[in-house]
């Protein structure tokens, strides 16, 4: 999500670059390599409705927010409990949005990248929230990335209706493992847009595993 550019350590270089690239909003200096690193910060919508998808995208949003990107969540009003401890803006939806509603929201907020979780079944309150936002983002040339949290019902996750057919596709789909990738390819998804990244919501379990291992080692030593 970040665009990095490196130059030699020179104040003149930095000033000239900023004059030519006004969108740059953050600059770091690497004292070890004597170079500047600048990041183009962007406005992102993080769209999620299904609990598994919410858990997958929240760590991504938090990481991007720390870097400095402008993040807003879009989710169903029924999921507000998941965001009580999230210190980022949340747009709650309580009805099915039309294509025009979504497009106007994307333009009004100046969204540059849309990241979504995925929902495995059609929601009777907000419909296919992630899918319609992907569809409208694609129409206005906003890059889209979807993060899947499991390997089943993949067609339904990218359907605009209860037909469970593939109606929309993001630019990139992140899947949890090679099995999920193979299943998606068998379902008709293009291999070119599928990337095995794991589930970001599970990353915290790595620390739990390490703590358990340390405790076992401690008790064994005793």
KEKE-3310 file (N, C-alpha, C; in steps of 0.2 Angstrom, whole numbers, plus 5000, padded with zeros to 4 digits):
npx = (5004:5011:5021:5037:5051:5068:5082:5098:5106:5102:5096:5092:5088:5077:5068:5066:5059:5048:5042:5038:5030:5017:5008:5015:5016:5023:5040:5054:5070:5084:5097:5107:5108:5110:5099:5084:5067:5051:5034:5019:5004:4987:4969:4959:4945:4939:4930:4919:4908:4905:4908:4921:4928:4929:4937:4949:4952:4954:4967:4975:4970:4974:4988:4990:4985:4994:5005:5001:4991:4975:4961:4945:4932:4919:4904:4891:4877:4874:4886:4892:4897:4910:4918:4920:4932:4940:4950:4946:4938:4921:4909:4893:4881:4864:4855:4851:4862:4861:4869:4872:4872:4883:4893:4893:4897:4910:4916:4914:4921:4933:4940:4954:4959:4951:4949:4943:4934:4927:4910:4901:4888:4873:4867:4853:4850:4860:4863:4874:4887:4901:4903:4896:4903:4915:4912:4907:4919:4927:4922:4924:4938:4945:4957:4956:4956:4954:4952:4952:4945:4943:4941:4930:4914:4917:4913:4901:4905:4909:4898:4884:4871:4859:4862:4874:4884:4899:4900:4907:4925:4939:4955:4965:4966:4968:4972:4971:4979:4988:4978:4966:4969:4969:4956:4949:4954:4949:4935:4934:4940:4953:4970:4979:4976:4976:4983:4993:4993:4990:4980:4977:4971:4975:4988:4991:4991:5003:5011:5005:5007:5021:5022:5016:5025:5036:5032:5030:5044:5049:5042:5046:5060:5059)
npy = (4994:5006:5018:5019:5030:5033:5043:5051:5058:5073:5089:5098:5089:5083:5094:5098:5086:5086:5098:5094:5083:5084:5076:5069:5065:5061:5059:5049:5047:5037:5034:5024:5020:5033:5039:5046:5041:5042:5042:5040:5044:5038:5039:5027:5015:5003:4989:4979:4966:4952:4943:4935:4941:4954:4952:4949:4960:4971:4971:4974:4987:4994:4993:5001:5013:5017:5019:5031:5032:5037:5031:5024:5014:5004:4997:4985:4991:4982:4976:4984:4981:4975:4986:4994:4996:5001:5014:5022:5030:5025:5020:5017:5006:5004:4999:4992:4997:5007:5007:5020:5026:5021:5024:5039:5040:5035:5045:5056:5055:5054:5042:5032:5019:5003:4992:4976:4964:4948:4941:4927:4924:4930:4946:4950:4963:4973:4968:4963:4969:4971:4967:4976:4987:4985:4983:4996:5003:4998:5004:5017:5018:5015:5006:4990:4978:4962:4953:4937:4926:4912:4896:4892:4893:4903:4909:4915:4925:4935:4939:4949:4946:4934:4924:4918:4918:4923:4939:4951:4956:4960:4970:4963:4947:4941:4926:4913:4901:4889:4879:4886:4895:4886:4880:4891:4894:4883:4886:4895:4908:4919:4915:4925:4935:4931:4930:4922:4925:4922:4924:4939:4941:4930:4932:4937:4925:4920:4926:4921:4907:4907:4912:4902:4892:4896:4896:4882:4878:4884:4878:4865:4867:4870)
npz = (5000:5002:4994:4990:4989:4987:4990:4989:5004:5005:5008:4998:4988:4994:4995:4982:4977:4985:4980:4967:4970:4978:4985:4994:5011:5022:5029:5032:5039:5036:5045:5045:5031:5026:5019:5013:5015:5008:5010:5001:5007:5009:5007:5014:5012:5023:5022:5029:5035:5039:5054:5054:5043:5048:5059:5051:5044:5053:5060:5049:5046:5057:5057:5045:5049:5059:5051:5045:5036:5030:5038:5036:5043:5036:5039:5045:5055:5064:5068:5077:5090:5088:5086:5097:5104:5094:5089:5077:5063:5060:5049:5050:5043:5040:5031:5014:5002:4987:4971:4967:4979:4985:4976:4977:4991:4990:4982:4989:5001:4996:4993:4989:4990:4992:5004:5008:5019:5018:5015:5018:5016:5010:5017:5025:5030:5026:5013:5000:5006:5005:4992:4984:4986:4981:4968:4964:4967:4958:4946:4947:4946:4958:4967:4973:4986:4993:5008:5012:5025:5026:5018:5011:5002:4992:4980:4984:4992:4983:4976:4971:4974:4981:4973:4973:4963:4954:4954:4955:4955:4965:4963:4969:4978:4994:5002:5014:5013:5003:4999:5000:4989:4978:4978:4975:4962:4956:4956:4947:4948:4944:4943:4943:4951:4964:4980:4992:5008:5021:5036:5043:5055:5063:5066:5079:5086:5085:5095:5106:5105:5107:5120:5127:5124:5131:5144:5146:5145:5156:5167:5165:5167:5181)
capx = (5000:5015:5025:5043:5056:5075:5087:5104:5105:5103:5090:5090:5084:5070:5064:5064:5055:5041:5039:5035:5025:5014:5004:5019:5015:5027:5046:5058:5077:5087:5103:5111:5110:5110:5094:5077:5061:5045:5028:5013:4998:4981:4963:4956:4939:4940:4923:4918:4902:4905:4913:4927:4931:4930:4944:4954:4954:4956:4974:4978:4968:4977:4994:4990:4984:5000:5010:4999:4986:4968:4957:4938:4928:4912:4901:4883:4875:4873:4892:4895:4901:4916:4922:4920:4938:4944:4950:4946:4931:4917:4903:4888:4876:4858:4850:4855:4864:4861:4875:4873:4874:4890:4898:4893:4901:4917:4919:4913:4926:4940:4944:4959:4960:4946:4950:4937:4934:4922:4905:4900:4881:4869:4865:4846:4850:4864:4864:4881:4890:4908:4903:4894:4908:4920:4909:4907:4926:4930:4919:4927:4945:4948:4960:4952:4959:4949:4955:4947:4946:4942:4942:4923:4909:4921:4908:4896:4909:4910:4891:4880:4864:4859:4863:4881:4888:4904:4898:4913:4931:4944:4961:4969:4962:4972:4969:4974:4984:4988:4972:4961:4970:4968:4949:4946:4955:4944:4929:4934:4944:4959:4976:4983:4974:4976:4990:4993:4996:4988:4974:4980:4968:4978:4995:4992:4991:5010:5014:5002:5011:5028:5021:5015:5031:5041:5029:5032:5051:5050:5040:5051:5066:5058)
capy = (5000:5012:5019:5022:5033:5034:5048:5052:5063:5080:5093:5100:5084:5082:5100:5097:5081:5088:5103:5090:5078:5087:5071:5066:5068:5058:5057:5046:5047:5031:5036:5019:5021:5040:5040:5048:5037:5045:5038:5043:5042:5038:5038:5020:5012:4996:4987:4972:4964:4946:4943:4933:4946:4960:4950:4948:4967:4976:4971:4978:4994:4997:4994:5006:5019:5019:5022:5037:5032:5039:5025:5023:5007:5004:4990:4985:4993:4976:4974:4989:4979:4974:4992:4998:4998:5003:5021:5024:5032:5019:5022:5011:5005:5000:4997:4990:5003:5007:5008:5027:5028:5019:5029:5045:5040:5034:5051:5062:5053:5054:5036:5030:5011:5000:4985:4973:4957:4945:4938:4920:4923:4937:4949:4953:4970:4977:4965:4961:4976:4971:4966:4982:4993:4983:4984:5003:5006:4997:5008:5024:5017:5014:5000:4986:4972:4958:4948:4931:4923:4905:4894:4889:4898:4909:4912:4919:4931:4940:4939:4954:4944:4928:4918:4915:4918:4928:4945:4956:4954:4965:4969:4958:4944:4938:4920:4911:4896:4886:4876:4891:4897:4880:4880:4897:4893:4878:4889:4900:4914:4920:4914:4931:4940:4928:4930:4918:4930:4920:4927:4944:4940:4925:4934:4938:4919:4918:4928:4916:4901:4908:4913:4895:4888:4899:4893:4875:4877:4887:4873:4860:4868:4869)
capz = (5000:5002:4988:4993:4985:4991:4987:4993:5009:5003:5009:4991:4984:4997:4994:4975:4977:4988:4975:4962:4972:4984:4989:4999:5018:5028:5027:5037:5037:5038:5047:5043:5024:5024:5014:5015:5013:5009:5009:4999:5011:5005:5010:5013:5015:5025:5022:5032:5038:5042:5059:5052:5039:5052:5062:5047:5042:5058:5061:5043:5046:5063:5055:5040:5053:5063:5046:5044:5031:5033:5037:5039:5042:5033:5042:5047:5062:5069:5070:5081:5096:5086:5085:5103:5106:5089:5089:5070:5061:5058:5046:5051:5038:5042:5025:5008:4998:4980:4968:4967:4986:4986:4972:4980:4997:4988:4979:4994:5006:4992:4994:4984:4990:4995:5006:5011:5021:5013:5019:5015:5015:5009:5023:5024:5032:5021:5007:4999:5007:5002:4985:4980:4987:4976:4961:4963:4967:4951:4941:4947:4946:4964:4968:4977:4989:4997:5012:5014:5031:5026:5011:5008:4999:4989:4975:4988:4994:4978:4973:4972:4976:4984:4968:4974:4957:4954:4950:4955:4957:4966:4959:4972:4983:4999:5004:5020:5012:4996:4998:4998:4982:4973:4978:4971:4955:4953:4956:4941:4950:4940:4948:4943:4956:4971:4984:4998:5013:5028:5039:5048:5062:5066:5068:5086:5089:5085:5101:5111:5105:5110:5127:5130:5124:5136:5150:5146:5146:5163:5171:5164:5171:5188)
cpx = (5004:5019:5032:5048:5063:5079:5093:5103:5107:5096:5087:5086:5077:5066:5061:5059:5048:5038:5035:5030:5022:5010:5008:5018:5019:5034:5050:5066:5080:5095:5109:5113:5110:5106:5088:5072:5055:5039:5022:5007:4992:4975:4960:4950:4941:4933:4923:4911:4902:4910:4920:4931:4933:4937:4950:4957:4956:4963:4978:4976:4973:4985:4995:4989:4990:5005:5008:4993:4979:4963:4950:4935:4921:4909:4894:4883:4875:4880:4896:4899:4908:4921:4922:4927:4943:4944:4951:4939:4928:4911:4898:4882:4870:4853:4855:4856:4863:4868:4877:4875:4881:4895:4899:4898:4908:4920:4919:4919:4933:4944:4948:4961:4954:4949:4944:4938:4929:4916:4902:4893:4878:4866:4858:4845:4853:4866:4872:4886:4897:4908:4901:4899:4914:4918:4909:4914:4929:4928:4922:4935:4949:4951:4957:4956:4954:4954:4950:4949:4946:4942:4935:4919:4912:4917:4904:4899:4909:4903:4887:4873:4865:4860:4870:4885:4893:4902:4903:4919:4935:4950:4965:4965:4968:4969:4974:4980:4983:4981:4967:4962:4968:4960:4946:4948:4950:4937:4928:4937:4951:4965:4980:4982:4974:4983:4989:4997:4994:4982:4977:4977:4971:4985:4996:4993:4999:5013:5011:5006:5018:5027:5020:5021:5036:5039:5031:5039:5052:5048:5044:5057:5065:5057)
cpy = (5006:5012:5022:5024:5034:5039:5049:5058:5070:5084:5096:5095:5083:5088:5100:5092:5083:5094:5099:5085:5080:5082:5068:5069:5065:5056:5055:5047:5041:5033:5031:5019:5028:5041:5043:5042:5041:5041:5042:5040:5043:5037:5031:5019:5005:4994:4980:4972:4958:4946:4940:4938:4952:4958:4950:4955:4972:4976:4975:4985:4997:4998:5000:5013:5021:5022:5029:5038:5034:5034:5026:5017:5009:4997:4991:4988:4988:4974:4979:4987:4977:4980:4996:5000:5000:5011:5024:5026:5026:5022:5016:5012:5001:4999:4995:4996:5002:5008:5016:5029:5027:5023:5036:5045:5039:5041:5056:5061:5053:5048:5034:5022:5009:4993:4982:4966:4954:4942:4932:4919:4930:4939:4952:4960:4974:4974:4962:4967:4976:4971:4972:4987:4991:4985:4992:5006:5004:5002:5015:5023:5017:5007:4996:4979:4969:4953:4943:4928:4915:4903:4891:4895:4904:4912:4917:4925:4937:4940:4945:4952:4937:4922:4915:4914:4924:4934:4951:4953:4960:4965:4964:4954:4940:4932:4917:4906:4894:4882:4881:4894:4892:4880:4886:4897:4888:4881:4894:4907:4914:4919:4921:4936:4938:4928:4926:4923:4927:4925:4932:4943:4935:4926:4934:4931:4917:4920:4923:4910:4902:4909:4906:4891:4890:4896:4886:4874:4879:4881:4867:4861:4868:4862)
cpz = (5000:4996:4991:4988:4989:4987:4992:4999:5007:5004:5002:4987:4987:4995:4986:4974:4979:4983:4969:4964:4979:4988:4995:5006:5023:5025:5033:5034:5040:5039:5045:5036:5021:5018:5017:5012:5014:5007:5007:5003:5008:5010:5008:5016:5017:5026:5024:5035:5042:5048:5057:5048:5043:5056:5058:5045:5047:5060:5055:5044:5052:5061:5050:5044:5056:5058:5045:5039:5034:5032:5040:5037:5039:5035:5043:5054:5067:5071:5075:5087:5094:5086:5091:5105:5100:5088:5081:5068:5059:5055:5046:5046:5041:5037:5019:5004:4991:4977:4968:4974:4987:4982:4975:4986:4995:4986:4985:4999:5002:4993:4988:4984:4994:4997:5010:5014:5016:5018:5015:5014:5014:5015:5022:5026:5027:5015:5006:5000:5004:4995:4981:4981:4982:4969:4959:4963:4960:4946:4941:4948:4953:4965:4974:4979:4993:5001:5014:5021:5031:5019:5008:5006:4996:4984:4979:4990:4989:4973:4975:4975:4980:4979:4969:4968:4958:4950:4950:4957:4959:4962:4962:4977:4987:5002:5010:5018:5004:4994:4996:4991:4977:4973:4974:4964:4952:4952:4951:4942:4946:4945:4948:4949:4964:4974:4990:5004:5021:5030:5044:5055:5066:5069:5075:5090:5090:5092:5107:5111:5108:5117:5130:5130:5129:5143:5151:5148:5153:5167:5171:5167:5178:5190)
residu = (UNK:UNK:UNK:UNK:UNK:UNK:UNK:UNK:UNK:UNK:UNK:UNK:UNK:UNK:UNK:UNK:UNK:UNK:UNK:UNK:UNK:UNK:UNK:UNK:UNK:UNK:UNK:UNK:UNK:UNK:UNK:UNK:UNK:UNK:UNK:UNK:UNK:UNK:UNK:UNK:UNK:UNK:UNK:UNK:UNK:UNK:UNK:UNK:UNK:UNK:UNK:UNK:UNK:UNK:UNK:UNK:UNK:UNK:UNK:UNK:UNK:UNK:UNK:UNK:UNK:UNK:UNK:UNK:UNK:UNK:UNK:UNK:UNK:UNK:UNK:UNK:UNK:UNK:UNK:UNK:UNK:UNK:UNK:UNK:UNK:UNK:UNK:UNK:UNK:UNK:UNK:UNK:UNK:UNK:UNK:UNK:UNK:UNK:UNK:UNK:UNK:UNK:UNK:UNK:UNK:UNK:UNK:UNK:UNK:UNK:UNK:UNK:UNK:UNK:UNK:UNK:UNK:UNK:UNK:UNK:UNK:UNK:UNK:UNK:UNK:UNK:UNK:UNK:UNK:UNK:UNK:UNK:UNK:UNK:UNK:UNK:UNK:UNK:UNK:UNK:UNK:UNK:UNK:UNK:UNK:UNK:UNK:UNK:UNK:UNK:UNK:UNK:UNK:UNK:UNK:UNK:UNK:UNK:UNK:UNK:UNK:UNK:UNK:UNK:UNK:UNK:UNK:UNK:UNK:UNK:UNK:UNK:UNK:UNK:UNK:UNK:UNK:UNK:UNK:UNK:UNK:UNK:UNK:UNK:UNK:UNK:UNK:UNK:UNK:UNK:UNK:UNK:UNK:UNK:UNK:UNK:UNK:UNK:UNK:UNK:UNK:UNK:UNK:UNK:UNK:UNK:UNK:UNK:UNK:UNK:UNK:UNK:UNK:UNK:UNK:UNK:UNK:UNK:UNK:UNK:UNK:UNK)
# end
